[in-house]
Amino acid sequence: MSKLNVNLNIDSIKYPLITDKTTTLLNNNKYTFIVSTKITKGEIKKTIEFLFDVKVNKVNTCNMAKKKRRMGQFIGTKPHYKKAIVKLKEGYSIPLYSKT
């Protein structure tokens, strides 16, 4: 895949997921991102390597199901999304938190 195609997939990586569980995964050099539901593991790997200038060792993905939510008398659903857990090679890291 050329750099031109990687640039088109940059929008597929939406944002990093920061929860209690994902911050404990940072100790094992694993980072969690919310990604587009149509992107593949290979595209995730190449896009992360391009964006953050790191080497990716492994990518695990999980399609999360819709969840029912109730707000007073109204019942709705939260949309489904795709979660990607990216394990980096030794010596690489992604700065998720600012230093200030």
N, CA, C and O atoms as CSV, one atom per row, in Angstrom:
chain,resi,resn,atom,element,x,y,z
A,1,MET,N,N,0.852,-1.170,0.000
A,1,MET,CA,C,0.000,0.000,0.000
A,1,MET,C,C,0.897,1.232,0.000
A,1,MET,O,O,1.814,1.329,0.815
A,2,SER,N,N,0.649,2.143,-0.878
A,2,SER,CA,C,1.475,3.336,-0.970
A,2,SER,C,C,1.069,4.351,0.099
A,2,SER,O,O,0.046,4.198,0.766
A,3,LYS,N,N,1.888,5.382,0.245
A,3,LYS,CA,C,1.587,6.409,1.246
A,3,LYS,C,C,0.313,7.158,0.906
A,3,LYS,O,O,-0.364,7.670,1.797
A,4,LEU,N,N,-0.019,7.226,-0.366
A,4,LEU,CA,C,-1.247,7.909,-0.762
A,4,LEU,C,C,-2.457,7.185,-0.203
A,4,LEU,O,O,-3.390,7.831,0.274
A,5,ASN,N,N,-2.464,5.856,-0.249
A,5,ASN,CA,C,-3.586,5.097,0.281
A,5,ASN,C,C,-3.634,5.154,1.800
A,5,ASN,O,O,-4.719,5.137,2.381
A,6,VAL,N,N,-2.475,5.223,2.456
A,6,VAL,CA,C,-2.454,5.341,3.911
A,6,VAL,C,C,-3.061,6.665,4.326
A,6,VAL,O,O,-3.774,6.726,5.327
A,7,ASN,N,N,-2.794,7.734,3.575
A,7,ASN,CA,C,-3.363,9.042,3.898
A,7,ASN,C,C,-4.882,9.019,3.839
A,7,ASN,O,O,-5.541,9.740,4.588
A,8,LEU,N,N,-5.442,8.204,2.964
A,8,LEU,CA,C,-6.891,8.123,2.869
A,8,LEU,C,C,-7.493,7.410,4.074
A,8,LEU,O,O,-8.660,7.636,4.392
A,9,ASN,N,N,-6.720,6.545,4.760
A,9,ASN,CA,C,-7.236,5.792,5.898
A,9,ASN,C,C,-6.975,6.466,7.237
A,9,ASN,O,O,-7.314,5.906,8.280
A,10,ILE,N,N,-6.386,7.641,7.233
A,10,ILE,CA,C,-6.109,8.336,8.492
A,10,ILE,C,C,-7.411,8.642,9.231
A,10,ILE,O,O,-7.441,8.593,10.461
A,11,ASP,N,N,-8.469,8.951,8.519
A,11,ASP,CA,C,-9.750,9.249,9.150
A,11,ASP,C,C,-10.394,8.006,9.760
A,11,ASP,O,O,-11.334,8.126,10.546
A,12,SER,N,N,-9.909,6.824,9.416
A,12,SER,CA,C,-10.473,5.591,9.952
A,12,SER,C,C,-10.091,5.376,11.411
A,12,SER,O,O,-10.814,4.699,12.142
A,13,ILE,N,N,-8.963,5.943,11.848
A,13,ILE,CA,C,-8.581,5.896,13.257
A,13,ILE,C,C,-9.237,7.103,13.910
A,13,ILE,O,O,-8.816,8.236,13.680
A,14,LYS,N,N,-10.265,6.871,14.721
A,14,LYS,CA,C,-11.057,7.984,15.237
A,14,LYS,C,C,-10.414,8.643,16.457
A,14,LYS,O,O,-10.110,9.836,16.416
A,15,TYR,N,N,-10.204,7.899,17.531
A,15,TYR,CA,C,-9.613,8.461,18.735
A,15,TYR,C,C,-9.152,7.331,19.657
A,15,TYR,O,O,-9.635,6.205,19.546
A,16,PRO,N,N,-8.220,7.628,20.565
A,16,PRO,CA,C,-7.809,6.596,21.531
A,16,PRO,C,C,-8.861,6.435,22.625
A,16,PRO,O,O,-9.491,7.403,23.049
A,17,LEU,N,N,-9.033,5.214,23.063
A,17,LEU,CA,C,-9.979,4.903,24.130
A,17,LEU,C,C,-9.205,4.888,25.442
A,17,LEU,O,O,-8.279,4.095,25.613
A,18,ILE,N,N,-9.584,5.763,26.366
A,18,ILE,CA,C,-8.877,5.870,27.645
A,18,ILE,C,C,-9.864,5.566,28.766
A,18,ILE,O,O,-10.720,6.383,29.105
A,19,THR,N,N,-9.724,4.374,29.328
A,19,THR,CA,C,-10.515,3.936,30.472
A,19,THR,C,C,-9.557,3.345,31.497
A,19,THR,O,O,-8.346,3.319,31.276
A,20,ASP,N,N,-10.095,2.869,32.617
A,20,ASP,CA,C,-9.248,2.247,33.629
A,20,ASP,C,C,-8.562,1.003,33.081
A,20,ASP,O,O,-7.378,0.777,33.331
A,21,LYS,N,N,-9.306,0.202,32.339
A,21,LYS,CA,C,-8.746,-1.040,31.813
A,21,LYS,C,C,-7.674,-0.767,30.754
A,21,LYS,O,O,-6.649,-1.449,30.718
A,22,THR,N,N,-7.908,0.221,29.900
A,22,THR,CA,C,-6.930,0.493,28.846
A,22,THR,C,C,-5.667,1.149,29.392
A,22,THR,O,O,-4.594,0.996,28.807
A,23,THR,N,N,-5.774,1.879,30.504
A,23,THR,CA,C,-4.566,2.457,31.086
A,23,THR,C,C,-3.703,1.379,31.735
A,23,THR,O,O,-2.484,1.537,31.800
A,24,THR,N,N,-4.298,0.290,32.218
A,24,THR,CA,C,-3.493,-0.820,32.724
A,24,THR,C,C,-2.825,-1.573,31.577
A,24,THR,O,O,-1.763,-2.166,31.766
A,25,LEU,N,N,-3.430,-1.557,30.396
A,25,LEU,CA,C,-2.812,-2.195,29.231
A,25,LEU,C,C,-1.588,-1.426,28.744
A,25,LEU,O,O,-0.745,-1.997,28.052
A,26,LEU,N,N,-1.472,-0.145,29.088
A,26,LEU,CA,C,-0.315,0.645,28.681
A,26,LEU,C,C,0.983,0.091,29.271
A,26,LEU,O,O,2.054,0.286,28.697
A,27,ASN,N,N,0.895,-0.600,30.415
A,27,ASN,CA,C,2.086,-1.205,31.010
A,27,ASN,C,C,2.647,-2.317,30.129
A,27,ASN,O,O,3.847,-2.586,30.161
A,28,ASN,N,N,1.789,-2.965,29.345
A,28,ASN,CA,C,2.206,-4.038,28.437
A,28,ASN,C,C,2.460,-3.519,27.031
A,28,ASN,O,O,2.577,-4.308,26.093
A,29,ASN,N,N,2.546,-2.196,26.872
A,29,ASN,CA,C,2.799,-1.554,25.578
A,29,ASN,C,C,1.655,-1.806,24.598
A,29,ASN,O,O,1.883,-1.987,23.402
A,30,LYS,N,N,0.414,-1.818,25.113
A,30,LYS,CA,C,-0.780,-2.000,24.279
A,30,LYS,C,C,-1.617,-0.727,24.337
A,30,LYS,O,O,-1.864,-0.182,25.413
A,31,TYR,N,N,-2.046,-0.262,23.173
A,31,TYR,CA,C,-2.834,0.964,23.059
A,31,TYR,C,C,-4.163,0.626,22.403
A,31,TYR,O,O,-4.217,-0.193,21.485
A,32,THR,N,N,-5.243,1.257,22.873
A,32,THR,CA,C,-6.580,0.964,22.383
A,32,THR,C,C,-7.126,2.170,21.636
A,32,THR,O,O,-7.044,3.302,22.114
A,33,PHE,N,N,-7.691,1.913,20.445
A,33,PHE,CA,C,-8.256,2.959,19.602
A,33,PHE,C,C,-9.656,2.560,19.151
A,33,PHE,O,O,-9.953,1.379,18.972
A,34,ILE,N,N,-10.500,3.555,18.973
A,34,ILE,CA,C,-11.779,3.359,18.308
A,34,ILE,C,C,-11.537,3.620,16.829
A,34,ILE,O,O,-11.005,4.667,16.459
A,35,VAL,N,N,-11.927,2.670,15.982
A,35,VAL,CA,C,-11.649,2.761,14.555
A,35,VAL,C,C,-12.941,2.587,13.770
A,35,VAL,O,O,-13.974,2.217,14.328
A,36,SER,N,N,-12.871,2.856,12.481
A,36,SER,CA,C,-14.005,2.654,11.594
A,36,SER,C,C,-14.333,1.169,11.515
A,36,SER,O,O,-13.440,0.328,11.617
A,37,THR,N,N,-15.596,0.846,11.337
A,37,THR,CA,C,-16.008,-0.558,11.296
A,37,THR,C,C,-15.582,-1.257,10.011
A,37,THR,O,O,-15.613,-2.486,9.954
A,38,LYS,N,N,-15.192,-0.525,8.990
A,38,LYS,CA,C,-14.841,-1.122,7.713
A,38,LYS,C,C,-13.331,-1.330,7.520
A,38,LYS,O,O,-12.929,-1.930,6.523
A,39,ILE,N,N,-12.499,-0.861,8.429
A,39,ILE,CA,C,-11.054,-0.964,8.279
A,39,ILE,C,C,-10.581,-2.356,8.735
A,39,ILE,O,O,-11.139,-2.933,9.668
A,40,THR,N,N,-9.553,-2.882,8.071
A,40,THR,CA,C,-9.018,-4.200,8.398
A,40,THR,C,C,-7.810,-4.072,9.322
A,40,THR,O,O,-7.312,-2.974,9.572
A,41,LYS,N,N,-7.350,-5.220,9.826
A,41,LYS,CA,C,-6.203,-5.215,10.745
A,41,LYS,C,C,-4.937,-4.715,10.052
A,41,LYS,O,O,-4.159,-3.967,10.644
A,42,GLY,N,N,-4.732,-5.119,8.822
A,42,GLY,CA,C,-3.554,-4.672,8.088
A,42,GLY,C,C,-3.555,-3.179,7.850
A,42,GLY,O,O,-2.513,-2.531,7.950
A,43,GLU,N,N,-4.722,-2.622,7.535
A,43,GLU,CA,C,-4.834,-1.171,7.342
A,43,GLU,C,C,-4.632,-0.429,8.658
A,43,GLU,O,O,-4.044,0.652,8.680
A,44,ILE,N,N,-5.124,-1.013,9.767
A,44,ILE,CA,C,-4.924,-0.389,11.075
A,44,ILE,C,C,-3.440,-0.336,11.388
A,44,ILE,O,O,-2.935,0.690,11.845
A,45,LYS,N,N,-2.738,-1.438,11.143
A,45,LYS,CA,C,-1.299,-1.515,11.416
A,45,LYS,C,C,-0.531,-0.469,10.618
A,45,LYS,O,O,0.297,0.247,11.182
A,46,LYS,N,N,-0.790,-0.369,9.323
A,46,LYS,CA,C,-0.060,0.576,8.484
A,46,LYS,C,C,-0.390,2.016,8.834
A,46,LYS,O,O,0.484,2.881,8.780
A,47,THR,N,N,-1.635,2.285,9.191
A,47,THR,CA,C,-2.035,3.646,9.533
A,47,THR,C,C,-1.409,4.096,10.851
A,47,THR,O,O,-0.929,5.224,10.952
A,48,ILE,N,N,-1.409,3.219,11.869
A,48,ILE,CA,C,-0.800,3.553,13.160
A,48,ILE,C,C,0.698,3.776,12.990
A,48,ILE,O,O,1.257,4.706,13.571
A,49,GLU,N,N,1.352,2.927,12.197
A,49,GLU,CA,C,2.785,3.094,11.958
A,49,GLU,C,C,3.075,4.410,11.239
A,49,GLU,O,O,4.085,5.057,11.515
A,50,PHE,N,N,2.202,4.806,10.325
A,50,PHE,CA,C,2.382,6.059,9.595
A,50,PHE,C,C,2.123,7.269,10.487
A,50,PHE,O,O,2.885,8.235,10.451
A,51,LEU,N,N,1.059,7.228,11.287
A,51,LEU,CA,C,0.676,8.378,12.109
A,51,LEU,C,C,1.668,8.656,13.237
A,51,LEU,O,O,2.048,9.806,13.458
A,52,PHE,N,N,2.089,7.615,13.947
A,52,PHE,CA,C,2.867,7.810,15.166
A,52,PHE,C,C,4.336,7.433,15.018
A,52,PHE,O,O,5.095,7.559,15.979
A,53,ASP,N,N,4.755,6.978,13.850
A,53,ASP,CA,C,6.145,6.608,13.570
A,53,ASP,C,C,6.634,5.551,14.564
A,53,ASP,O,O,7.672,5.721,15.204
A,54,VAL,N,N,5.877,4.463,14.685
A,54,VAL,CA,C,6.201,3.342,15.564
A,54,VAL,C,C,6.140,2.049,14.750
A,54,VAL,O,O,5.710,2.060,13.597
A,55,LYS,N,N,6.567,0.942,15.346
A,55,LYS,CA,C,6.467,-0.381,14.739
A,55,LYS,C,C,5.427,-1.181,15.517
A,55,LYS,O,O,5.528,-1.322,16.736
A,56,VAL,N,N,4.426,-1.703,14.806
A,56,VAL,CA,C,3.344,-2.452,15.424
A,56,VAL,C,C,3.681,-3.940,15.378
A,56,VAL,O,O,4.087,-4.464,14.341
A,57,ASN,N,N,3.508,-4.611,16.515
A,57,ASN,CA,C,3.763,-6.044,16.600
A,57,ASN,C,C,2.501,-6.842,16.291
A,57,ASN,O,O,2.555,-7.813,15.537
A,58,LYS,N,N,1.355,-6.442,16.869
A,58,LYS,CA,C,0.116,-7.198,16.724
A,58,LYS,C,C,-1.080,-6.269,16.830
A,58,LYS,O,O,-1.034,-5.261,17.534
A,59,VAL,N,N,-2.170,-6.620,16.114
A,59,VAL,CA,C,-3.414,-5.864,16.180
A,59,VAL,C,C,-4.550,-6.827,16.490
A,59,VAL,O,O,-4.734,-7.815,15.780
A,60,ASN,N,N,-5.311,-6.551,17.539
A,60,ASN,CA,C,-6.519,-7.310,17.866
A,60,ASN,C,C,-7.705,-6.371,17.737
A,60,ASN,O,O,-7.655,-5.229,18.195
A,61,THR,N,N,-8.783,-6.856,17.108
A,61,THR,CA,C,-9.972,-6.026,16.935
A,61,THR,C,C,-11.185,-6.709,17.541
A,61,THR,O,O,-11.218,-7.928,17.707
A,62,CYS,N,N,-12.178,-5.897,17.866
A,62,CYS,CA,C,-13.415,-6.402,18.453
A,62,CYS,C,C,-14.557,-5.484,18.013
A,62,CYS,O,O,-14.487,-4.270,18.205
A,63,ASN,N,N,-15.601,-6.057,17.426
A,63,ASN,CA,C,-16.789,-5.288,17.066
A,63,ASN,C,C,-17.718,-5.267,18.270
A,63,ASN,O,O,-18.235,-6.305,18.680
A,64,MET,N,N,-17.925,-4.104,18.825
A,64,MET,CA,C,-18.773,-3.966,20.002
A,64,MET,C,C,-20.225,-3.795,19.556
A,64,MET,O,O,-20.508,-3.063,18.608
A,65,ALA,N,N,-21.134,-4.471,20.243
A,65,ALA,CA,C,-22.537,-4.471,19.865
A,65,ALA,C,C,-23.235,-3.189,20.311
A,65,ALA,O,O,-22.709,-2.435,21.131
A,66,LYS,N,N,-24.437,-2.951,19.756
A,66,LYS,CA,C,-25.252,-1.818,20.195
A,66,LYS,C,C,-25.695,-2.049,21.629
A,66,LYS,O,O,-25.899,-3.187,22.051
A,67,LYS,N,N,-25.845,-0.953,22.383
A,67,LYS,CA,C,-26.296,-1.043,23.763
A,67,LYS,C,C,-27.557,-0.211,23.935
A,67,LYS,O,O,-27.649,0.904,23.422
A,68,LYS,N,N,-28.527,-0.756,24.658
A,68,LYS,CA,C,-29.748,-0.013,24.932
A,68,LYS,C,C,-29.497,0.980,26.058
A,68,LYS,O,O,-28.851,0.664,27.057
A,69,ARG,N,N,-30.016,2.175,25.873
A,69,ARG,CA,C,-29.901,3.225,26.887
A,69,ARG,C,C,-31.276,3.843,27.092
A,69,ARG,O,O,-32.072,3.965,26.160
A,70,ARG,N,N,-31.529,4.224,28.327
A,70,ARG,CA,C,-32.806,4.827,28.662
A,70,ARG,C,C,-32.551,6.194,29.278
A,70,ARG,O,O,-31.729,6.335,30.184
A,71,MET,N,N,-33.259,7.193,28.781
A,71,MET,CA,C,-33.162,8.548,29.312
A,71,MET,C,C,-34.583,8.964,29.678
A,71,MET,O,O,-35.334,9.466,28.842
A,72,GLY,N,N,-34.937,8.745,30.947
A,72,GLY,CA,C,-36.298,9.032,31.370
A,72,GLY,C,C,-37.264,8.047,30.728
A,72,GLY,O,O,-37.132,6.836,30.900
A,73,GLN,N,N,-38.227,8.568,29.993
A,73,GLN,CA,C,-39.205,7.700,29.343
A,73,GLN,C,C,-38.780,7.274,27.939
A,73,GLN,O,O,-39.457,6.467,27.302
A,74,PHE,N,N,-37.673,7.809,27.461
A,74,PHE,CA,C,-37.221,7.522,26.099
A,74,PHE,C,C,-36.190,6.393,26.104
A,74,PHE,O,O,-35.251,6.395,26.899
A,75,ILE,N,N,-36.382,5.439,25.212
A,75,ILE,CA,C,-35.463,4.323,25.062
A,75,ILE,C,C,-34.759,4.459,23.722
A,75,ILE,O,O,-35.399,4.687,22.696
A,76,GLY,N,N,-33.440,4.319,23.735
A,76,GLY,CA,C,-32.669,4.411,22.505
A,76,GLY,C,C,-31.496,3.451,22.545
A,76,GLY,O,O,-31.373,2.639,23.462
A,77,THR,N,N,-30.646,3.553,21.553
A,77,THR,CA,C,-29.467,2.700,21.521
A,77,THR,C,C,-28.223,3.530,21.252
A,77,THR,O,O,-28.269,4.537,20.546
A,78,LYS,N,N,-27.108,3.088,21.830
A,78,LYS,CA,C,-25.814,3.656,21.490
A,78,LYS,C,C,-25.317,2.900,20.258
A,78,LYS,O,O,-25.502,1.686,20.175
A,79,PRO,N,N,-24.703,3.572,19.322
A,79,PRO,CA,C,-24.273,2.886,18.106
A,79,PRO,C,C,-23.152,1.889,18.367
A,79,PRO,O,O,-22.403,2.015,19.336
A,80,HIS,N,N,-23.051,0.898,17.491
A,80,HIS,CA,C,-21.955,-0.059,17.611
A,80,HIS,C,C,-20.677,0.569,17.069
A,80,HIS,O,O,-20.723,1.511,16.278
A,81,TYR,N,N,-19.551,0.043,17.498
A,81,TYR,CA,C,-18.261,0.577,17.082
A,81,TYR,C,C,-17.242,-0.556,17.063
A,81,TYR,O,O,-17.518,-1.659,17.536
A,82,LYS,N,N,-16.085,-0.280,16.523
A,82,LYS,CA,C,-15.008,-1.257,16.447
A,82,LYS,C,C,-13.844,-0.769,17.300
A,82,LYS,O,O,-13.426,0.384,17.199
A,83,LYS,N,N,-13.330,-1.659,18.138
A,83,LYS,CA,C,-12.229,-1.333,19.035
A,83,LYS,C,C,-10.996,-2.103,18.573
A,83,LYS,O,O,-11.080,-3.299,18.291
A,84,ALA,N,N,-9.855,-1.427,18.495
A,84,ALA,CA,C,-8.604,-2.055,18.090
A,84,ALA,C,C,-7.579,-1.910,19.198
A,84,ALA,O,O,-7.328,-0.804,19.678
A,85,ILE,N,N,-6.984,-3.031,19.609
A,85,ILE,CA,C,-5.919,-3.027,20.602
A,85,ILE,C,C,-4.622,-3.294,19.847
A,85,ILE,O,O,-4.452,-4.346,19.231
A,86,VAL,N,N,-3.713,-2.327,19.904
A,86,VAL,CA,C,-2.479,-2.366,19.134
A,86,VAL,C,C,-1.309,-2.601,20.088
A,86,VAL,O,O,-1.095,-1.823,21.017
A,87,LYS,N,N,-0.557,-3.673,19.856
A,87,LYS,CA,C,0.644,-3.949,20.651
A,87,LYS,C,C,1.859,-3.504,19.859
A,87,LYS,O,O,2.065,-3.926,18.720
A,88,LEU,N,N,2.672,-2.634,20.485
A,88,LEU,CA,C,3.859,-2.109,19.834
A,88,LEU,C,C,5.076,-2.962,20.156
A,88,LEU,O,O,5.103,-3.678,21.157
A,89,LYS,N,N,6.079,-2.874,19.296
A,89,LYS,CA,C,7.335,-3.579,19.538
A,89,LYS,C,C,8.098,-2.898,20.664
A,89,LYS,O,O,7.816,-1.751,21.011
A,90,GLU,N,N,9.073,-3.615,21.238
A,90,GLU,CA,C,9.866,-3.095,22.350
A,90,GLU,C,C,10.568,-1.795,21.962
A,90,GLU,O,O,11.103,-1.673,20.860
A,91,GLY,N,N,10.560,-0.838,22.868
A,91,GLY,CA,C,11.260,0.421,22.641
A,91,GLY,C,C,10.414,1.506,21.998
A,91,GLY,O,O,10.878,2.638,21.869
A,92,TYR,N,N,9.206,1.202,21.597
A,92,TYR,CA,C,8.326,2.189,20.968
A,92,TYR,C,C,7.198,2.548,21.924
A,92,TYR,O,O,6.783,1.725,22.740
A,93,SER,N,N,6.703,3.778,21.821
A,93,SER,CA,C,5.562,4.214,22.623
A,93,SER,C,C,4.844,5.333,21.889
A,93,SER,O,O,5.398,5.979,20.999
A,94,ILE,N,N,3.593,5.543,22.288
A,94,ILE,CA,C,2.765,6.609,21.713
A,94,ILE,C,C,2.433,7.580,22.843
A,94,ILE,O,O,1.875,7.159,23.856
A,95,PRO,N,N,2.757,8.868,22.701
A,95,PRO,CA,C,2.439,9.831,23.770
A,95,PRO,C,C,0.956,10.205,23.739
A,95,PRO,O,O,0.541,11.030,22.925
A,96,LEU,N,N,0.164,9.604,24.617
A,96,LEU,CA,C,-1.271,9.904,24.669
A,96,LEU,C,C,-1.579,11.092,25.567
A,96,LEU,O,O,-2.557,11.806,25.348
A,97,TYR,N,N,-0.749,11.301,26.570
A,97,TYR,CA,C,-0.983,12.375,27.534
A,97,TYR,C,C,0.003,13.504,27.274
A,97,TYR,O,O,1.166,13.257,26.956
A,98,SER,N,N,-0.457,14.735,27.410
A,98,SER,CA,C,0.455,15.869,27.241
A,98,SER,C,C,1.342,15.997,28.475
A,98,SER,O,O,0.981,15.529,29.555
A,99,LYS,N,N,2.482,16.618,28.318
A,99,LYS,CA,C,3.435,16.726,29.421
A,99,LYS,C,C,3.160,17.913,30.326
A,99,LYS,O,O,3.838,18.071,31.342
A,100,THR,N,N,2.185,18.756,29.991
A,100,THR,CA,C,1.884,19.906,30.829
A,100,THR,C,C,0.870,19.590,31.866
A,100,THR,O,O,0.506,20.460,32.658
